[in-house]
């Protein structure tokens, strides 16, 4: 199970991904998706649910605001 952390740009997403991976958290960058499946604004960093709290703190510690988060599609 995973969560998508939304950020404002591909640059911030890549910076966040590098930071997370250097801290042992697997992270995947993708275009942000709206709940209806269409592309939204910005990019997302996908992390496992067990890493969400730590990932949020790390990303915010380097000045990247998290614009929102959502559970991976298909999860209950």
mmCIF file of the N, C-alpha and C atoms, coordinates in Angstrom:
data_MODEL
# 
_entry.id   MODEL 
# 
loop_
_atom_site.group_PDB 
_atom_site.id 
_atom_site.type_symbol 
_atom_site.label_atom_id 
_atom_site.label_alt_id 
_atom_site.label_comp_id 
_atom_site.label_asym_id 
_atom_site.label_entity_id 
_atom_site.label_seq_id 
_atom_site.pdbx_PDB_ins_code 
_atom_site.Cartn_x 
_atom_site.Cartn_y 
_atom_site.Cartn_z 
_atom_site.occupancy 
_atom_site.B_iso_or_equiv 
_atom_site.pdbx_formal_charge 
_atom_site.auth_seq_id 
_atom_site.auth_comp_id 
_atom_site.auth_asym_id 
_atom_site.auth_atom_id 
_atom_site.pdbx_PDB_model_num 
ATOM 1   N N  . UNK A 1 1  ? 0.845   -1.176 0.000   1.00 0.00 ? 1  UNK A N  1 
ATOM 2   C CA . UNK A 1 1  ? 0.000   0.000  0.000   1.00 0.00 ? 1  UNK A CA 1 
ATOM 3   C C  . UNK A 1 1  ? 0.888   1.237  0.000   1.00 0.00 ? 1  UNK A C  1 
ATOM 4   N N  . UNK A 1 2  ? 0.441   2.247  -0.726  1.00 0.00 ? 2  UNK A N  1 
ATOM 5   C CA . UNK A 1 2  ? 1.279   3.429  -0.891  1.00 0.00 ? 2  UNK A CA 1 
ATOM 6   C C  . UNK A 1 2  ? 0.447   4.701  -0.835  1.00 0.00 ? 2  UNK A C  1 
ATOM 7   N N  . UNK A 1 3  ? 1.163   5.806  -0.665  1.00 0.00 ? 3  UNK A N  1 
ATOM 8   C CA . UNK A 1 3  ? 0.563   7.134  -0.644  1.00 0.00 ? 3  UNK A CA 1 
ATOM 9   C C  . UNK A 1 3  ? 1.336   8.013  -1.603  1.00 0.00 ? 3  UNK A C  1 
ATOM 10  N N  . UNK A 1 4  ? 0.618   8.917  -2.283  1.00 0.00 ? 4  UNK A N  1 
ATOM 11  C CA . UNK A 1 4  ? 1.227   9.891  -3.176  1.00 0.00 ? 4  UNK A CA 1 
ATOM 12  C C  . UNK A 1 4  ? 1.284   11.235 -2.465  1.00 0.00 ? 4  UNK A C  1 
ATOM 13  N N  . UNK A 1 5  ? 2.475   11.815 -2.380  1.00 0.00 ? 5  UNK A N  1 
ATOM 14  C CA . UNK A 1 5  ? 2.672   13.142 -1.814  1.00 0.00 ? 5  UNK A CA 1 
ATOM 15  C C  . UNK A 1 5  ? 2.792   14.115 -2.977  1.00 0.00 ? 5  UNK A C  1 
ATOM 16  N N  . UNK A 1 6  ? 1.884   15.074 -3.060  1.00 0.00 ? 6  UNK A N  1 
ATOM 17  C CA . UNK A 1 6  ? 1.863   16.007 -4.180  1.00 0.00 ? 6  UNK A CA 1 
ATOM 18  C C  . UNK A 1 6  ? 2.762   17.208 -3.913  1.00 0.00 ? 6  UNK A C  1 
ATOM 19  N N  . UNK A 1 7  ? 3.575   17.540 -4.911  1.00 0.00 ? 7  UNK A N  1 
ATOM 20  C CA . UNK A 1 7  ? 4.444   18.709 -4.862  1.00 0.00 ? 7  UNK A CA 1 
ATOM 21  C C  . UNK A 1 7  ? 4.207   19.526 -6.127  1.00 0.00 ? 7  UNK A C  1 
ATOM 22  N N  . UNK A 1 8  ? 4.744   20.753 -6.149  1.00 0.00 ? 8  UNK A N  1 
ATOM 23  C CA . UNK A 1 8  ? 4.371   21.696 -7.198  1.00 0.00 ? 8  UNK A CA 1 
ATOM 24  C C  . UNK A 1 8  ? 5.094   21.535 -8.528  1.00 0.00 ? 8  UNK A C  1 
ATOM 25  N N  . UNK A 1 9  ? 6.246   20.885 -8.545  1.00 0.00 ? 9  UNK A N  1 
ATOM 26  C CA . UNK A 1 9  ? 7.006   20.838 -9.799  1.00 0.00 ? 9  UNK A CA 1 
ATOM 27  C C  . UNK A 1 9  ? 7.805   19.551 -9.917  1.00 0.00 ? 9  UNK A C  1 
ATOM 28  N N  . UNK A 1 10 ? 8.244   19.271 -11.131 1.00 0.00 ? 10 UNK A N  1 
ATOM 29  C CA . UNK A 1 10 ? 9.080   18.093 -11.348 1.00 0.00 ? 10 UNK A CA 1 
ATOM 30  C C  . UNK A 1 10 ? 10.420  18.274 -10.640 1.00 0.00 ? 10 UNK A C  1 
ATOM 31  N N  . UNK A 1 11 ? 10.915  19.507 -10.580 1.00 0.00 ? 11 UNK A N  1 
ATOM 32  C CA . UNK A 1 11 ? 12.177  19.768 -9.885  1.00 0.00 ? 11 UNK A CA 1 
ATOM 33  C C  . UNK A 1 11 ? 12.070  19.403 -8.414  1.00 0.00 ? 11 UNK A C  1 
ATOM 34  N N  . UNK A 1 12 ? 10.990  19.846 -7.755  1.00 0.00 ? 12 UNK A N  1 
ATOM 35  C CA . UNK A 1 12 ? 10.796  19.512 -6.349  1.00 0.00 ? 12 UNK A CA 1 
ATOM 36  C C  . UNK A 1 12 ? 10.586  18.011 -6.157  1.00 0.00 ? 12 UNK A C  1 
ATOM 37  N N  . UNK A 1 13 ? 9.896   17.393 -7.075  1.00 0.00 ? 13 UNK A N  1 
ATOM 38  C CA . UNK A 1 13 ? 9.672   15.950 -6.979  1.00 0.00 ? 13 UNK A CA 1 
ATOM 39  C C  . UNK A 1 13 ? 11.000  15.194 -7.069  1.00 0.00 ? 13 UNK A C  1 
ATOM 40  N N  . UNK A 1 14 ? 11.859  15.590 -7.983  1.00 0.00 ? 14 UNK A N  1 
ATOM 41  C CA . UNK A 1 14 ? 13.156  14.926 -8.145  1.00 0.00 ? 14 UNK A CA 1 
ATOM 42  C C  . UNK A 1 14 ? 14.055  15.183 -6.938  1.00 0.00 ? 14 UNK A C  1 
ATOM 43  N N  . UNK A 1 15 ? 14.044  16.410 -6.425  1.00 0.00 ? 15 UNK A N  1 
ATOM 44  C CA . UNK A 1 15 ? 14.830  16.711 -5.220  1.00 0.00 ? 15 UNK A CA 1 
ATOM 45  C C  . UNK A 1 15 ? 14.341  15.858 -4.053  1.00 0.00 ? 15 UNK A C  1 
ATOM 46  N N  . UNK A 1 16 ? 13.016  15.776 -3.903  1.00 0.00 ? 16 UNK A N  1 
ATOM 47  C CA . UNK A 1 16 ? 12.436  14.973 -2.830  1.00 0.00 ? 16 UNK A CA 1 
ATOM 48  C C  . UNK A 1 16 ? 12.777  13.504 -2.981  1.00 0.00 ? 16 UNK A C  1 
ATOM 49  N N  . UNK A 1 17 ? 12.697  12.991 -4.187  1.00 0.00 ? 17 UNK A N  1 
ATOM 50  C CA . UNK A 1 17 ? 13.021  11.588 -4.440  1.00 0.00 ? 17 UNK A CA 1 
ATOM 51  C C  . UNK A 1 17 ? 14.463  11.288 -4.052  1.00 0.00 ? 17 UNK A C  1 
ATOM 52  N N  . UNK A 1 18 ? 15.396  12.129 -4.480  1.00 0.00 ? 18 UNK A N  1 
ATOM 53  C CA . UNK A 1 18 ? 16.806  11.913 -4.142  1.00 0.00 ? 18 UNK A CA 1 
ATOM 54  C C  . UNK A 1 18 ? 17.024  11.916 -2.629  1.00 0.00 ? 18 UNK A C  1 
ATOM 55  N N  . UNK A 1 19 ? 16.388  12.870 -1.943  1.00 0.00 ? 19 UNK A N  1 
ATOM 56  C CA . UNK A 1 19 ? 16.509  12.957 -0.487  1.00 0.00 ? 19 UNK A CA 1 
ATOM 57  C C  . UNK A 1 19 ? 15.967  11.706 0.188   1.00 0.00 ? 19 UNK A C  1 
ATOM 58  N N  . UNK A 1 20 ? 14.778  11.285 -0.219  1.00 0.00 ? 20 UNK A N  1 
ATOM 59  C CA . UNK A 1 20 ? 14.166  10.114 0.398   1.00 0.00 ? 20 UNK A CA 1 
ATOM 60  C C  . UNK A 1 20 ? 15.008  8.869  0.161   1.00 0.00 ? 20 UNK A C  1 
ATOM 61  N N  . UNK A 1 21 ? 15.451  8.675  -1.059  1.00 0.00 ? 21 UNK A N  1 
ATOM 62  C CA . UNK A 1 21 ? 16.231  7.484  -1.363  1.00 0.00 ? 21 UNK A CA 1 
ATOM 63  C C  . UNK A 1 21 ? 17.572  7.488  -0.642  1.00 0.00 ? 21 UNK A C  1 
ATOM 64  N N  . UNK A 1 22 ? 18.156  8.663  -0.434  1.00 0.00 ? 22 UNK A N  1 
ATOM 65  C CA . UNK A 1 22 ? 19.418  8.722  0.318   1.00 0.00 ? 22 UNK A CA 1 
ATOM 66  C C  . UNK A 1 22 ? 19.191  8.432  1.800   1.00 0.00 ? 22 UNK A C  1 
ATOM 67  N N  . UNK A 1 23 ? 17.921  8.469  2.233   1.00 0.00 ? 23 UNK A N  1 
ATOM 68  C CA . UNK A 1 23 ? 17.560  8.146  3.606   1.00 0.00 ? 23 UNK A CA 1 
ATOM 69  C C  . UNK A 1 23 ? 16.864  6.790  3.715   1.00 0.00 ? 23 UNK A C  1 
ATOM 70  N N  . UNK A 1 24 ? 17.001  5.969  2.689   1.00 0.00 ? 24 UNK A N  1 
ATOM 71  C CA . UNK A 1 24 ? 16.496  4.606  2.736   1.00 0.00 ? 24 UNK A CA 1 
ATOM 72  C C  . UNK A 1 24 ? 15.014  4.437  2.476   1.00 0.00 ? 24 UNK A C  1 
ATOM 73  N N  . UNK A 1 25 ? 14.372  5.452  1.885   1.00 0.00 ? 25 UNK A N  1 
ATOM 74  C CA . UNK A 1 25 ? 12.944  5.373  1.583   1.00 0.00 ? 25 UNK A CA 1 
ATOM 75  C C  . UNK A 1 25 ? 12.782  5.264  0.069   1.00 0.00 ? 25 UNK A C  1 
ATOM 76  N N  . UNK A 1 26 ? 12.143  4.216  -0.389  1.00 0.00 ? 26 UNK A N  1 
ATOM 77  C CA . UNK A 1 26 ? 11.899  4.046  -1.826  1.00 0.00 ? 26 UNK A CA 1 
ATOM 78  C C  . UNK A 1 26 ? 10.869  5.076  -2.269  1.00 0.00 ? 26 UNK A C  1 
ATOM 79  N N  . UNK A 1 27 ? 11.179  5.809  -3.336  1.00 0.00 ? 27 UNK A N  1 
ATOM 80  C CA . UNK A 1 27 ? 10.306  6.874  -3.821  1.00 0.00 ? 27 UNK A CA 1 
ATOM 81  C C  . UNK A 1 27 ? 10.241  6.846  -5.341  1.00 0.00 ? 27 UNK A C  1 
ATOM 82  N N  . UNK A 1 28 ? 9.040   7.042  -5.874  1.00 0.00 ? 28 UNK A N  1 
ATOM 83  C CA . UNK A 1 28 ? 8.824   7.045  -7.322  1.00 0.00 ? 28 UNK A CA 1 
ATOM 84  C C  . UNK A 1 28 ? 8.108   8.335  -7.699  1.00 0.00 ? 28 UNK A C  1 
ATOM 85  N N  . UNK A 1 29 ? 8.622   9.049  -8.695  1.00 0.00 ? 29 UNK A N  1 
ATOM 86  C CA . UNK A 1 29 ? 8.036   10.306 -9.155  1.00 0.00 ? 29 UNK A CA 1 
ATOM 87  C C  . UNK A 1 29 ? 7.081   10.030 -10.316 1.00 0.00 ? 29 UNK A C  1 
ATOM 88  N N  . UNK A 1 30 ? 5.927   10.710 -10.298 1.00 0.00 ? 30 UNK A N  1 
ATOM 89  C CA . UNK A 1 30 ? 4.971   10.610 -11.404 1.00 0.00 ? 30 UNK A CA 1 
ATOM 90  C C  . UNK A 1 30 ? 4.166   11.897 -11.488 1.00 0.00 ? 30 UNK A C  1 
ATOM 91  N N  . UNK A 1 31 ? 3.466   12.082 -12.600 1.00 0.00 ? 31 UNK A N  1 
ATOM 92  C CA . UNK A 1 31 ? 2.545   13.213 -12.715 1.00 0.00 ? 31 UNK A CA 1 
ATOM 93  C C  . UNK A 1 31 ? 1.447   13.016 -11.693 1.00 0.00 ? 31 UNK A C  1 
ATOM 94  N N  . UNK A 1 32 ? 1.008   14.103 -11.091 1.00 0.00 ? 32 UNK A N  1 
ATOM 95  C CA . UNK A 1 32 ? -0.103  14.025 -10.138 1.00 0.00 ? 32 UNK A CA 1 
ATOM 96  C C  . UNK A 1 32 ? -1.378  13.684 -10.897 1.00 0.00 ? 32 UNK A C  1 
ATOM 97  N N  . UNK A 1 33 ? -2.205  12.862 -10.290 1.00 0.00 ? 33 UNK A N  1 
ATOM 98  C CA . UNK A 1 33 ? -3.482  12.492 -10.887 1.00 0.00 ? 33 UNK A CA 1 
ATOM 99  C C  . UNK A 1 33 ? -4.625  12.956 -9.999  1.00 0.00 ? 33 UNK A C  1 
ATOM 100 N N  . UNK A 1 34 ? -5.677  13.413 -10.631 1.00 0.00 ? 34 UNK A N  1 
ATOM 101 C CA . UNK A 1 34 ? -6.896  13.767 -9.907  1.00 0.00 ? 34 UNK A CA 1 
ATOM 102 C C  . UNK A 1 34 ? -7.656  12.473 -9.602  1.00 0.00 ? 34 UNK A C  1 
ATOM 103 N N  . UNK A 1 35 ? -8.579  12.511 -8.635  1.00 0.00 ? 35 UNK A N  1 
ATOM 104 C CA . UNK A 1 35 ? -9.343  11.300 -8.305  1.00 0.00 ? 35 UNK A CA 1 
ATOM 105 C C  . UNK A 1 35 ? -10.074 10.673 -9.503  1.00 0.00 ? 35 UNK A C  1 
ATOM 106 N N  . UNK A 1 36 ? -10.425 11.499 -10.515 1.00 0.00 ? 36 UNK A N  1 
ATOM 107 C CA . UNK A 1 36 ? -11.125 10.960 -11.682 1.00 0.00 ? 36 UNK A CA 1 
ATOM 108 C C  . UNK A 1 36 ? -10.170 10.355 -12.711 1.00 0.00 ? 36 UNK A C  1 
ATOM 109 N N  . UNK A 1 37 ? -8.858  10.350 -12.394 1.00 0.00 ? 37 UNK A N  1 
ATOM 110 C CA . UNK A 1 37 ? -7.886  9.729  -13.274 1.00 0.00 ? 37 UNK A CA 1 
ATOM 111 C C  . UNK A 1 37 ? -7.232  10.663 -14.272 1.00 0.00 ? 37 UNK A C  1 
ATOM 112 N N  . UNK A 1 38 ? -7.623  11.932 -14.288 1.00 0.00 ? 38 UNK A N  1 
ATOM 113 C CA . UNK A 1 38 ? -7.006  12.883 -15.211 1.00 0.00 ? 38 UNK A CA 1 
ATOM 114 C C  . UNK A 1 38 ? -5.751  13.472 -14.575 1.00 0.00 ? 38 UNK A C  1 
ATOM 115 N N  . UNK A 1 39 ? -4.854  13.994 -15.416 1.00 0.00 ? 39 UNK A N  1 
ATOM 116 C CA . UNK A 1 39 ? -3.645  14.625 -14.898 1.00 0.00 ? 39 UNK A CA 1 
ATOM 117 C C  . UNK A 1 39 ? -4.007  15.923 -14.201 1.00 0.00 ? 39 UNK A C  1 
ATOM 118 N N  . UNK A 1 40 ? -3.450  16.111 -13.040 1.00 0.00 ? 40 UNK A N  1 
ATOM 119 C CA . UNK A 1 40 ? -3.651  17.341 -12.301 1.00 0.00 ? 40 UNK A CA 1 
ATOM 120 C C  . UNK A 1 40 ? -2.426  18.224 -12.428 1.00 0.00 ? 40 UNK A C  1 
ATOM 121 N N  . UNK A 1 41 ? -2.388  19.259 -11.655 1.00 0.00 ? 41 UNK A N  1 
ATOM 122 C CA . UNK A 1 41 ? -1.219  20.127 -11.628 1.00 0.00 ? 41 UNK A CA 1 
ATOM 123 C C  . UNK A 1 41 ? -0.154  19.499 -10.757 1.00 0.00 ? 41 UNK A C  1 
ATOM 124 N N  . UNK A 1 42 ? 1.073   19.654 -11.140 1.00 0.00 ? 42 UNK A N  1 
ATOM 125 C CA . UNK A 1 42 ? 2.163   19.211 -10.306 1.00 0.00 ? 42 UNK A CA 1 
ATOM 126 C C  . UNK A 1 42 ? 2.536   17.752 -10.485 1.00 0.00 ? 42 UNK A C  1 
ATOM 127 N N  . UNK A 1 43 ? 3.353   17.305 -9.549  1.00 0.00 ? 43 UNK A N  1 
ATOM 128 C CA . UNK A 1 43 ? 3.899   15.955 -9.565  1.00 0.00 ? 43 UNK A CA 1 
ATOM 129 C C  . UNK A 1 43 ? 3.710   15.301 -8.214  1.00 0.00 ? 43 UNK A C  1 
ATOM 130 N N  . UNK A 1 44 ? 3.819   13.994 -8.192  1.00 0.00 ? 44 UNK A N  1 
ATOM 131 C CA . UNK A 1 44 ? 3.662   13.226 -6.960  1.00 0.00 ? 44 UNK A CA 1 
ATOM 132 C C  . UNK A 1 44 ? 4.903   12.385 -6.708  1.00 0.00 ? 44 UNK A C  1 
ATOM 133 N N  . UNK A 1 45 ? 5.135   12.151 -5.425  1.00 0.00 ? 45 UNK A N  1 
ATOM 134 C CA . UNK A 1 45 ? 6.176   11.224 -4.997  1.00 0.00 ? 45 UNK A CA 1 
ATOM 135 C C  . UNK A 1 45 ? 5.460   10.083 -4.281  1.00 0.00 ? 45 UNK A C  1 
ATOM 136 N N  . UNK A 1 46 ? 5.596   8.879  -4.827  1.00 0.00 ? 46 UNK A N  1 
ATOM 137 C CA . UNK A 1 46 ? 4.924   7.706  -4.254  1.00 0.00 ? 46 UNK A CA 1 
ATOM 138 C C  . UNK A 1 46 ? 5.840   7.055  -3.229  1.00 0.00 ? 46 UNK A C  1 
ATOM 139 N N  . UNK A 1 47 ? 5.320   6.877  -2.018  1.00 0.00 ? 47 UNK A N  1 
ATOM 140 C CA . UNK A 1 47 ? 6.068   6.195  -0.956  1.00 0.00 ? 47 UNK A CA 1 
ATOM 141 C C  . UNK A 1 47 ? 5.169   5.166  -0.296  1.00 0.00 ? 47 UNK A C  1 
ATOM 142 N N  . UNK A 1 48 ? 5.770   4.159  0.286   1.00 0.00 ? 48 UNK A N  1 
ATOM 143 C CA . UNK A 1 48 ? 5.008   3.150  1.018   1.00 0.00 ? 48 UNK A CA 1 
ATOM 144 C C  . UNK A 1 48 ? 4.367   3.795  2.247   1.00 0.00 ? 48 UNK A C  1 
ATOM 145 N N  . UNK A 1 49 ? 3.186   3.310  2.612   1.00 0.00 ? 49 UNK A N  1 
ATOM 146 C CA . UNK A 1 49 ? 2.458   3.890  3.742   1.00 0.00 ? 49 UNK A CA 1 
ATOM 147 C C  . UNK A 1 49 ? 3.287   3.918  5.026   1.00 0.00 ? 49 UNK A C  1 
ATOM 148 N N  . UNK A 1 50 ? 4.092   2.902  5.244   1.00 0.00 ? 50 UNK A N  1 
ATOM 149 C CA . UNK A 1 50 ? 4.887   2.858  6.478   1.00 0.00 ? 50 UNK A CA 1 
ATOM 150 C C  . UNK A 1 50 ? 5.905   3.997  6.550   1.00 0.00 ? 50 UNK A C  1 
ATOM 151 N N  . UNK A 1 51 ? 6.235   4.620  5.401   1.00 0.00 ? 51 UNK A N  1 
ATOM 152 C CA . UNK A 1 51 ? 7.242   5.681  5.338   1.00 0.00 ? 51 UNK A CA 1 
ATOM 153 C C  . UNK A 1 51 ? 6.660   7.085  5.210   1.00 0.00 ? 51 UNK A C  1 
ATOM 154 N N  . UNK A 1 52 ? 5.341   7.214  5.157   1.00 0.00 ? 52 UNK A N  1 
ATOM 155 C CA . UNK A 1 52 ? 4.719   8.504  4.844   1.00 0.00 ? 52 UNK A CA 1 
ATOM 156 C C  . UNK A 1 52 ? 5.117   9.601  5.823   1.00 0.00 ? 52 UNK A C  1 
ATOM 157 N N  . UNK A 1 53 ? 4.971   9.371  7.119   1.00 0.00 ? 53 UNK A N  1 
ATOM 158 C CA . UNK A 1 53 ? 5.255   10.427 8.095   1.00 0.00 ? 53 UNK A CA 1 
ATOM 159 C C  . UNK A 1 53 ? 6.703   10.893 8.008   1.00 0.00 ? 53 UNK A C  1 
ATOM 160 N N  . UNK A 1 54 ? 7.614   9.942  7.951   1.00 0.00 ? 54 UNK A N  1 
ATOM 161 C CA . UNK A 1 54 ? 9.036   10.291 7.853   1.00 0.00 ? 54 UNK A CA 1 
ATOM 162 C C  . UNK A 1 54 ? 9.344   11.003 6.542   1.00 0.00 ? 54 UNK A C  1 
ATOM 163 N N  . UNK A 1 55 ? 8.743   10.537 5.444   1.00 0.00 ? 55 UNK A N  1 
ATOM 164 C CA . UNK A 1 55 ? 8.963   11.151 4.135   1.00 0.00 ? 55 UNK A CA 1 
ATOM 165 C C  . UNK A 1 55 ? 8.476   12.598 4.123   1.00 0.00 ? 55 UNK A C  1 
ATOM 166 N N  . UNK A 1 56 ? 7.298   12.843 4.678   1.00 0.00 ? 56 UNK A N  1 
ATOM 167 C CA . UNK A 1 56 ? 6.773   14.211 4.738   1.00 0.00 ? 56 UNK A CA 1 
ATOM 168 C C  . UNK A 1 56 ? 7.728   15.132 5.490   1.00 0.00 ? 56 UNK A C  1 
ATOM 169 N N  . UNK A 1 57 ? 8.200   14.691 6.639   1.00 0.00 ? 57 UNK A N  1 
ATOM 170 C CA . UNK A 1 57 ? 9.108   15.517 7.449   1.00 0.00 ? 57 UNK A CA 1 
ATOM 171 C C  . UNK A 1 57 ? 10.405  15.800 6.704   1.00 0.00 ? 57 UNK A C  1 
ATOM 172 N N  . UNK A 1 58 ? 10.962  14.784 6.061   1.00 0.00 ? 58 UNK A N  1 
ATOM 173 C CA . UNK A 1 58 ? 12.204  14.985 5.316   1.00 0.00 ? 58 UNK A CA 1 
ATOM 174 C C  . UNK A 1 58 ? 12.015  15.969 4.166   1.00 0.00 ? 58 UNK A C  1 
ATOM 175 N N  . UNK A 1 59 ? 10.958  15.790 3.405   1.00 0.00 ? 59 UNK A N  1 
ATOM 176 C CA . UNK A 1 59 ? 10.709  16.669 2.257   1.00 0.00 ? 59 UNK A CA 1 
ATOM 177 C C  . UNK A 1 59 ? 10.512  18.109 2.721   1.00 0.00 ? 59 UNK A C  1 
ATOM 178 N N  . UNK A 1 60 ? 9.724   18.289 3.752   1.00 0.00 ? 60 UNK A N  1 
ATOM 179 C CA . UNK A 1 60 ? 9.478   19.642 4.259   1.00 0.00 ? 60 UNK A CA 1 
ATOM 180 C C  . UNK A 1 60 ? 10.731  20.254 4.866   1.00 0.00 ? 60 UNK A C  1 
ATOM 181 N N  . UNK A 1 61 ? 11.646  19.420 5.370   1.00 0.00 ? 61 UNK A N  1 
ATOM 182 C CA . UNK A 1 61 ? 12.871  19.932 5.992   1.00 0.00 ? 61 UNK A CA 1 
ATOM 183 C C  . UNK A 1 61 ? 13.788  20.640 4.996   1.00 0.00 ? 61 UNK A C  1 
ATOM 184 N N  . UNK A 1 62 ? 13.624  20.372 3.700   1.00 0.00 ? 62 UNK A N  1 
ATOM 185 C CA . UNK A 1 62 ? 14.434  21.067 2.697   1.00 0.00 ? 62 UNK A CA 1 
ATOM 186 C C  . UNK A 1 62 ? 13.619  22.121 1.954   1.00 0.00 ? 62 UNK A C  1 
ATOM 187 N N  . UNK A 1 63 ? 12.488  22.495 2.537   1.00 0.00 ? 63 UNK A N  1 
ATOM 188 C CA . UNK A 1 63 ? 11.707  23.611 2.004   1.00 0.00 ? 63 UNK A CA 1 
ATOM 189 C C  . UNK A 1 63 ? 10.746  23.283 0.884   1.00 0.00 ? 63 UNK A C  1 
ATOM 190 N N  . UNK A 1 64 ? 10.444  22.018 0.682   1.00 0.00 ? 64 UNK A N  1 
ATOM 191 C CA . UNK A 1 64 ? 9.483   21.640 -0.354  1.00 0.00 ? 64 UNK A CA 1 
ATOM 192 C C  . UNK A 1 64 ? 8.113   21.485 0.307   1.00 0.00 ? 64 UNK A C  1 
ATOM 193 N N  . UNK A 1 65 ? 7.145   22.340 -0.066  1.00 0.00 ? 65 UNK A N  1 
ATOM 194 C CA . UNK A 1 65 ? 5.810   22.184 0.507   1.00 0.00 ? 65 UNK A CA 1 
ATOM 195 C C  . UNK A 1 65 ? 5.060   21.005 -0.113  1.00 0.00 ? 65 UNK A C  1 
ATOM 196 N N  . UNK A 1 66 ? 4.354   20.275 0.724   1.00 0.00 ? 66 UNK A N  1 
ATOM 197 C CA . UNK A 1 66 ? 3.518   19.180 0.240   1.00 0.00 ? 66 UNK A CA 1 
ATOM 198 C C  . UNK A 1 66 ? 2.118   19.749 0.046   1.00 0.00 ? 66 UNK A C  1 
ATOM 199 N N  . UNK A 1 67 ? 1.634   19.692 -1.191  1.00 0.00 ? 67 UNK A N  1 
ATOM 200 C CA . UNK A 1 67 ? 0.361   20.311 -1.545  1.00 0.00 ? 67 UNK A CA 1 
ATOM 201 C C  . UNK A 1 67 ? -0.839  19.432 -1.247  1.00 0.00 ? 67 UNK A C  1 
ATOM 202 N N  . UNK A 1 68 ? -0.590  18.194 -0.932  1.00 0.00 ? 68 UNK A N  1 
ATOM 203 C CA . UNK A 1 68 ? -1.665  17.266 -0.624  1.00 0.00 ? 68 UNK A CA 1 
ATOM 204 C C  . UNK A 1 68 ? -1.145  15.850 -0.684  1.00 0.00 ? 68 UNK A C  1 
ATOM 205 N N  . UNK A 1 69 ? -1.968  14.919 -0.262  1.00 0.00 ? 69 UNK A N  1 
ATOM 206 C CA . UNK A 1 69 ? -1.594  13.508 -0.350  1.00 0.00 ? 69 UNK A CA 1 
ATOM 207 C C  . UNK A 1 69 ? -2.842  12.695 -0.552  1.00 0.00 ? 69 UNK A C  1 
ATOM 208 N N  . UNK A 1 70 ? -2.651  11.530 -1.176  1.00 0.00 ? 70 UNK A N  1 
ATOM 209 C CA . UNK A 1 70 ? -3.787  10.640 -1.410  1.00 0.00 ? 70 UNK A CA 1 
ATOM 210 C C  . UNK A 1 70 ? -3.301  9.209  -1.437  1.00 0.00 ? 70 UNK A C  1 
ATOM 211 N N  . UNK A 1 71 ? -4.198  8.321  -1.059  1.00 0.00 ? 71 UNK A N  1 
ATOM 212 C CA . UNK A 1 71 ? -3.904  6.891  -1.089  1.00 0.00 ? 71 UNK A CA 1 
ATOM 213 C C  . UNK A 1 71 ? -3.843  6.428  -2.540  1.00 0.00 ? 71 UNK A C  1 
ATOM 214 N N  . UNK A 1 72 ? -3.081  5.389  -2.767  1.00 0.00 ? 72 UNK A N  1 
ATOM 215 C CA . UNK A 1 72 ? -2.981  4.814  -4.100  1.00 0.00 ? 72 UNK A CA 1 
ATOM 216 C C  . UNK A 1 72 ? -4.356  4.318  -4.542  1.00 0.00 ? 72 UNK A C  1 
ATOM 217 N N  . UNK A 1 73 ? -4.689  4.519  -5.795  1.00 0.00 ? 73 UNK A N  1 
ATOM 218 C CA . UNK A 1 73 ? -5.990  4.095  -6.342  1.00 0.00 ? 73 UNK A CA 1 
ATOM 219 C C  . UNK A 1 73 ? -6.202  2.608  -6.103  1.00 0.00 ? 73 UNK A C  1 
ATOM 220 N N  . UNK A 1 74 ? -7.426  2.247  -5.761  1.00 0.00 ? 74 UNK A N  1 
ATOM 221 C CA . UNK A 1 74 ? -7.749  0.863  -5.538  1.00 0.00 ? 74 UNK A CA 1 
ATOM 222 C C  . UNK A 1 74 ? -7.643  0.442  -4.091  1.00 0.00 ? 74 UNK A C  1 
ATOM 223 N N  . UNK A 1 75 ? -7.073  1.304  -3.240  1.00 0.00 ? 75 UNK A N  1 
ATOM 224 C CA . UNK A 1 75 ? -6.975  0.974  -1.826  1.00 0.00 ? 75 UNK A CA 1 
ATOM 225 C C  . UNK A 1 75 ? -8.251  1.362  -1.111  1.00 0.00 ? 75 UNK A C  1 
ATOM 226 N N  . UNK A 1 76 ? -8.581  0.619  -0.093  1.00 0.00 ? 76 UNK A N  1 
ATOM 227 C CA . UNK A 1 76 ? -9.788  0.913  0.685   1.00 0.00 ? 76 UNK A CA 1 
ATOM 228 C C  . UNK A 1 76 ? -9.390  1.578  1.981   1.00 0.00 ? 76 UNK A C  1 
# 
